[in-house]
Amino acid sequence: MNVPVLCELRLLSSARFDSQSLLSVLLAGNARLTEKLRWEELVPLGSRILVRLHTESASRDELLGCLEHLMGRSQQRRTDGSWPLPDPL
């Protein structure tokens, strides 16, 4: 993903409606993504990431299971209207 797209993603993810974020984003990539998020123009996006999960030795099936779990959790609102953070693995 190129820098202008990631910068636009940061702007979109900062939009709020009734103090709730309108957009949740899951970024998946290799070590180059982590390095790219350290670039000066992408630091604001990198600082908005709540959870980072590194799965270098996971199999394809393990990664799919993890993503399905996290995506399911991201759709579950708490009774107070807040969104739960994923469980650390």
C-alpha positions as CSV (number, residue, x, y, z in Angstrom):
1,M,0.0,0.0,0.0
2,N,1.5,3.4,-0.9
3,V,1.9,6.3,1.4
4,P,-0.9,8.5,0.1
5,V,-3.4,5.7,0.6
6,L,-2.2,5.1,4.1
7,C,-2.4,8.8,4.9
8,E,-6.0,8.8,3.6
9,L,-6.8,5.8,5.7
10,R,-5.6,7.7,8.8
11,L,-7.9,10.6,8.0
12,L,-10.9,8.2,7.5
13,S,-10.2,6.3,10.7
14,S,-10.2,9.5,12.7
15,A,-13.8,10.4,11.7
16,R,-16.2,10.1,14.6
17,F,-20.0,10.1,15.0
18,D,-21.4,10.5,18.5
19,S,-17.9,10.0,19.9
20,Q,-17.7,6.5,18.2
21,S,-15.2,5.8,15.5
22,L,-16.9,5.2,12.1
23,L,-14.2,3.0,10.7
24,S,-12.2,0.1,12.2
25,V,-9.2,-1.0,10.2
26,L,-7.3,-4.2,10.2
27,L,-3.8,-3.9,8.5
28,A,-2.0,-7.1,7.7
29,G,1.5,-7.3,6.2
30,N,5.0,-8.4,6.7
31,A,7.9,-6.6,8.5
32,R,7.9,-3.9,5.8
33,L,4.6,-2.6,7.0
34,T,5.9,-2.1,10.5
35,E,8.9,-0.3,9.0
36,K,6.7,1.9,6.8
37,L,4.6,2.9,9.7
38,R,7.7,4.5,11.2
39,W,8.2,6.9,8.3
40,E,7.7,10.5,9.3
41,E,4.5,11.0,7.2
42,L,3.0,7.8,8.6
43,V,3.7,8.3,12.3
44,P,0.2,9.6,12.9
45,L,-1.3,6.4,11.5
46,G,1.1,4.2,13.4
47,S,0.2,6.0,16.6
48,R,-3.5,5.2,16.2
49,I,-2.9,1.4,16.1
50,L,-4.3,0.0,19.3
51,V,-3.2,-3.6,19.0
52,R,-0.2,-5.1,17.2
53,L,0.1,-8.8,16.7
54,H,3.2,-10.4,15.2
55,T,2.7,-13.9,13.9
56,E,5.9,-14.8,12.1
57,S,5.7,-18.5,12.6
58,A,2.0,-19.0,12.3
59,S,0.6,-21.3,9.7
60,R,-2.0,-20.1,7.1
61,D,-4.8,-21.9,9.0
62,E,-3.7,-20.4,12.3
63,L,-3.7,-16.9,10.8
64,L,-7.1,-17.4,9.3
65,G,-8.5,-18.5,12.6
66,C,-6.9,-15.5,14.4
67,L,-8.3,-13.1,11.8
68,E,-11.8,-14.6,12.0
69,H,-11.7,-14.4,15.8
70,L,-10.5,-10.7,15.8
71,M,-13.1,-9.7,13.1
72,G,-15.9,-11.3,15.1
73,R,-14.8,-9.5,18.3
74,S,-14.6,-6.2,16.5
75,Q,-18.3,-6.5,15.7
76,Q,-19.4,-7.0,19.4
77,R,-20.3,-3.8,21.1
78,R,-20.4,-3.7,24.9
79,T,-23.5,-2.6,26.7
80,D,-21.9,0.8,27.3
81,G,-21.5,1.2,23.5
82,S,-17.7,0.8,23.5
83,W,-15.9,-1.8,21.4
84,P,-13.8,-4.6,23.1
85,L,-10.1,-4.9,22.4
86,P,-9.0,-8.3,21.0
87,D,-7.5,-10.7,23.5
88,P,-3.7,-10.8,23.3
89,L,-2.5,-14.1,21.8
